[in-house]
Amino acid sequence: MNRLKYLLFLAAGLISSCSEMHPDKERELNALAERYVRLGLFIGQYDTDFVDAYYGPDSLKPKTKPAVFPKDSILSTIAAMQEELAGLSGSSSDTNSQRANWMAGQLTAFGRRVKIFTGETGTFDDESKDLFGVKAPEYPANHYQRLIDSLDRILPGSGNVQDRFQVLAKRFIIPKDKLDTVFKATIAEARKRTVAHYDLPAGETFTLGYVTGKPWSGYNWYKGNYTSEIQINTDTRIFIERAIDVGSHESYPGHHVYNMLLEKNLYRDKGWVEISLYPLFSPQSFIAEGSANYGIELVFPRDEKIRFSRDIILPLAGLDTTHIGLYFKALAIRGKLNYARNEAARGLVNKTMTEKQAVDWLQKYCLYNEETALKSVGFVKKYRSYVINYNYGQDAVERYIEHGLQEQLTQAGETAGMPATGNIKEASSRRWNMFEKLLSNPTTPAELIK
């Protein structure tokens, strides 16, 4: 298709003129939302990683695919749509402004991803700001070294911390023939705890499968109609905590629940068609990954991971429970080292680190074994700055929930005599309620971190 014909295609399929739009703001937004979806699906024909999920109308799927990726025309379309959205958005908190602001941020990510896809890359921070709406904080090496020193003081044995941590961790590798049993038990428990707080859509379900040759440890392929396909990558050895973390992250109250609540509350109940498209490289992933990681701690709070591992998971896996408490204490410290993964990714994207240097960094400051470090480098090579969504996203969600909780408890203490700290059961219930609200609305990273 030559350029003139393609511009006509854009005009017909992606761009409708302002004169054709109904003056009512909601109607204008609905029309823009359809064009937003059409554009995302059109890009996804070329960039196969672009669309993570789609459950909207078949009528919005592209009918043609030009032989040459029309980068300039797509970028022009994005700019035109953002200009229209700017006229419909604002600082007010009304629903129309919320929708317009959300789509505008998503479209910024569209533009940056189109450039990356065609070889026009940027720095790690520039890409993450456009793609995910945020720049993750940076920490120097001595920040991570102080955490490693604190781990040094609790690990048994002598020698370097990395080796001693791996000796402890190897006690808790799940045998491959027990993986399915362990994951099914973990997800079942996570679901039971989630439905104690949420009324999930009737008929919701998922399938669970195991794959190899992937750069990620787990993935949720949301199919719409409240169904998911969850895949667990078995390329590397899976430790006991990963069964809990990956299982909850991909299912309950993680990605499966997040996508279901958006589909039900916004797409089906309100008719917001823009929600039916989930572009992977977008601010939506900052919310999705951050909430899925925060959800692990919500569903297994405080010492629940230790108790569940000791009483249920380790016996199912045929593993000894000795030192499980110490292991999770060490894992809590290692969790604080997670931002070191960002530094390895920043170095790889900015070309200030070789792959070998990144592997060494990950082994030293994230305490990864070699196979996990290599897998992490493979992930960064494919997904680039996406890694910030897991750690910075989780911290942003946690601060958002905890700030809201303290405000609620303080108000309750003033009016009902309840102390500001509240009791554990009441605080947990409020966290679940705020978490559900977050998962059911088109929140932007800016709203989350302000």
N, C-alpha and C positions, 0 to 999 in steps of 0.2 A: 504494500500500500504506500503510495507516495505521500509526501508531507501534506499537500493540499487536501487529499482525500482523508488523511488521518485527522487533520484539523476539523474537517466537517464531521467526522465521527465523534470527536470530542464534543463538538458543539451539540450534536444530537443526543449523545449518550451520557456525557458527564457534566456538561454545562448548560443550564437553562438560564435565560436572561432574566434580569430583575423584573422586566415588564411582564413576564409570563407568570411571575410568582404572586400568589395571593397576598394581599396586604397584611393579613393577620400573621403575627410573628410566629405562632406555633405552626401554621401551615408552611411558612417559609422554612422553618427549621426542619420540618418533616421532609420537605423537598431536598434540602441540603443534605440531610441524613442519608437519603437514598443515593445521592450523588457520591457522598463520602464512601458508602459501602461499595458502589460500583467501581469507584477508583481503586479502593483497596483490593478488591477481587481481581481487577484488571492487572495491577502490579504483581499480584500473587501468581499469575500465569507464568511469569518470568522468574521471579524470586521465590523459589519454592519454600523458603523459610519464613516468608512474609506473613502469611495467614496461619495463625495457630488454631483458630476455630471459626466456623461459620455455620449458623443455624437459621439464617433468614430466608426470605423468599427466593425461589429459583429464578424468578423473573429479573433479579438484580445481577445474576451471574453473567459474565461477558459472553457475547455471541461470536466475537472474532478475536484473533490474535495476530497483529501485524508481525511480519517476519523479523523486523528490527525493533528493539526496545526503544520506544519514543521518549527518551529521557527529558529532553527540553520541553516537549509538549506537556508531559506529566508535571514537571516543576511549575510551568505556567498555570496549569489547572489548579494546582495546590495553592499558589499565590492568590489566584482569583477567588477561590473558595474561602480562604482565610480573610480576605478583604470583606466578603459578604458576611462572614461570621462576626467580624469586628463590629459591624453595624447592628448586630443582634445581641451582642454580649455587653457586659458591663460589670461593675463592681458589686452590683446588687446580688442578693442571694435568691432571687426568684428562679423558678424552674427553667425558664427559657434561657436566661443568662448562664445558668449552670451547664445546660446542654451545649450552648454555643462555645463557652470557654473550654469545655472538655474536648469538643471536636477540634477546636483550633490547636490545642496542644498535641493532639494525636496527629494532626496534619503536619505539624512541624517535624514530628518523627518520621512521617512518610517521606518528606523531602530529604532528610538526612540519610535515611536508609536507601533511597534511590541513588543518592550520590555514592554511598559505600558500595552498593551492588555494582555500580559501573566503574569502580576502581578509584573514586575520588574520596580517599580517606582523610580523616583529621586526627587530631590528638585524642587521647583517651578521654580527657575531661570534656573537650568540645563535643565529642560524639555522645557521651553519656548525658550531657546537658540537653542536647537536642532530642535524643532518642527517648530518654526517661525523665526528663524535666528536672534533673538534679545533678550536682557534682558531689561525689562522695568525699568525706574528709580524708586527709592524708596524715600518716603517722611515720615518724622516723624509726630507724632500726632499733634504737635504744628503748623505744616504747615496747616493742615486742620482746626485747631481751629481758626487760624487767618482769614481764609475765612468765617467760621461760624460767627465770631465776626463782619465781614463786613456785613453779611446778617442780623445780629441782629439789625444793625443800620437802616435798611430800612423797616423791617417788622412791620406792625401795631400791637397794642396790647401789652400785658405783658405776662411774663412767659418764658419758655425755647423756644429756636429757633425752635426746631423740631416740637413742638406742634403748634406754630404760623405759621410755613410754611405749615403744613398740613391743618390748618383752611383755609388759602388762596387757597391752591391747590384744596380743595374739592369743590370749586365753579366751577371748570372746569372739572368735571368728565362727560364723554360722556354717556348718557343713552344707554343701550344696544340696544334698538330698533332703535337707530340713528347711530349705528356704521357703518353699511354698507354704508349708505348715506354719512357719513363724510369721510370714507376711499376712496370711489370712487371719491368724489369731490377732495380730496387732491391729489390722484394719477393722476387724469386727469389734474390738474393744473401743477403738477410736470412734466408730460409728455409734455404738451404744452410748458413749458419753456425750456425743454431739446431739443425738436425738432427745436426750434428756433436757436439752435447752431449746432446740429448734424443731418446728414442724416442717419437715422437708417435703418437697413435692411428692405426691402419690406416684408410685411406680418408678421412683428414681433407682438407678442401678449402675453397676460398672462391671467390666471384665478385667481380669488380672492375668498378665502374661509376662514371659521372661525372654529377653533378647540379648544379643551380643553385637559388638561392632559399633557402639554408639558413644558419643562424647559425653553423655550425661549419665547420671546414676539412676534416674527415674523420670518418667514423663507421663503427663495426663493429656490424652487426646480427647478433648471434649467433643461429643458428637451431636449435641442438642437433644431436645426432648428428655432432658434430665438423665442422660446416659454418658458414661465415660469409658474409655479404654485406657487402663493403667498398665504401663510397661516398666519392668525392673531390669536394669542392665546388669548382667552377671559377668562382665569382662574381668572385674576385679573382685577380690575377696570382700565379703560383706560382713561388717562387724555388728554386734548386737544392737548398738544404738542407732545404726543406720536403718535397721528394720523399723524401729519406732519413728525415726525422723522422716525417712523417705515415704514410709507407708502413710503417715498422717499428712505430710506435706502434699502428697498427690491425691489424697482422698478426703478424709474427715478430720478437722474442719477446713482442709486446705483447698486445692484447686477444684475438686469435684463440687464441693459446697459453694465456693465462690461463683463458679460458672452457673450453677443451678439457680442461685439466688438472683443473679443478674438477669438470667433468662426469664425467670418467673416474674420478678417484681418490676423490671423495667421493659423488657421486650414484650412479654405476653400481656401483662396487666396494664401497661401504659402505652404500648405500641411504639416504643423508641427503637426504631430499626437500626440505628447506629450501634447499639449494644450487641446486635447479632453477629457483628464482625469483631474478632479479637486479633489485632495485629501484634505479633510477638514483639517486635522492636518498637515499643511505644510506652508512654507513661503508664499505661494500664498495667504493664508488667512490673513496674515498681510496686504497685499496690498488690498485684497478684502474688508475686514471690515473697514480698515482705509479710503479707498477711498469712500465707501458707507456712512460713517459718515461725511466725508468732503463734500461729494456731497449735503448733506442736506443744509449746509450753502451756497453752491454754487448756488443752485436752489432757496433758500429763503434767500438772503443776507440781512445784516443790519437789518432794521426794517420790512422786508417783512413778517416775521412770525407773527408779531403783527398785521399788516394790514390785512393779509389773514385770521387770526383767527377772528379778530373783524368783518370784513366785510362779510366773507363767512362761515367759519366753525362754529362759535358760533351760528349765526342765524339758520343754518341747524340743529344744535344739540338742539336748543331751550334753549340756555343758555344765561345768562346775560353777557354783555361785560364789566361791571364795574370792575375796577382794573386789566384789562388784561395787561396793560402796566407794572404795578408793578409786576405782576406775571412773565412776561418774563424777567424782570430785576432780579428778584430773581432766576429764572431758569438759567440765565447766570452765576451767582455766584455758584449755585449748580453744574453746568457743570464742574467747575474747581475742584470740590470735587471728580470727577469720579475716580481718581487714588486711592482713599481710597478703592474702590472695589477690586483693585489689592491686597491691604494689607490683606483684609479679605480672598481672594483666596489664597494668599501666606501662611497665617496662617493655613487654612484648609488643603492645600496640604502638608505643612511641619509638620502638626500635632502640631502646637504651639497654635492653637485656637480650642476650641470646637465649635460645631454648634451654641450653644447658645451664645457664645462670638462673633462669626462672625455676628449673627443676631443683637446683641446689637451694634457692631461696625458699621454696615451698617446703622442702624437707627440713630446713633449719628453723624457719619461723612459723610454719603451719603444722609442723610435726607430722607431715604426710610420709607414708612409706613411698618407695620409688614408683611403684605402679600407680598409686593414686596421684602423685605429683605429675607423672607423664599424662595421665588422663585429664588432669586439670589444665595442663598446657594445651592439650588437644581441644578442650572446651573453649579456651580463650581464642585459639586460632580461628575457630568457627564463629563464636558469638561475641568476641571482642569485649566491649565494656559492660556486657550484660551481667557480669559477676556482681556488680554493685547492688543489684536488686535483692540479693539474698541477705547480705549483712546490713547495709545501710537501710534497705527497705524494711527489714525486721525491726531495726532500732527505731525507725521513724514511726512504724505502727505501734510499737510498744509505748513510746513516749506519748503518742496521741491518745491511746487508750488510758494510760496511767494518769495523764493530766486530766482527762475527762472524769475519771473515777474520783480523783481527789476533789474536783469541783463538786461532784454530786454528793460525796460523803460529807464534805464541809457544809454544804447546804442542808443536808439531812441532819447533821449534828446541831445546826442552829435552830432547826424547826422541830426536830423530834427528839432532841437530847441524845442522839447517837454520836459517839466519839468520832472524830475525823478519820481515824484509821479504819473504823468499821470492824465487823467480824469477818472471818475468812469466808464463810458461806455467802454472806451478803455481798462482799466485794467480788467474789467469783461470779455470782449471778449478774452483777452489773457489768463486769467485763464481757461476759457472753452477749449481753444485750447490746453494748456499744460495738462489739465486733460484728454482730449481725447487721447493724445499721451501716457500718463501714462497707461490708461486703455487698450491700444491697443498693448502693448509690454510686454514681459516676464521680468518685472523688479524684481530685488531681493531686500530684505530689506536693504542689505548692500549698494546697489546703491542709495536707497531712502534716507538713513540717513547720507551718507558720507558728 
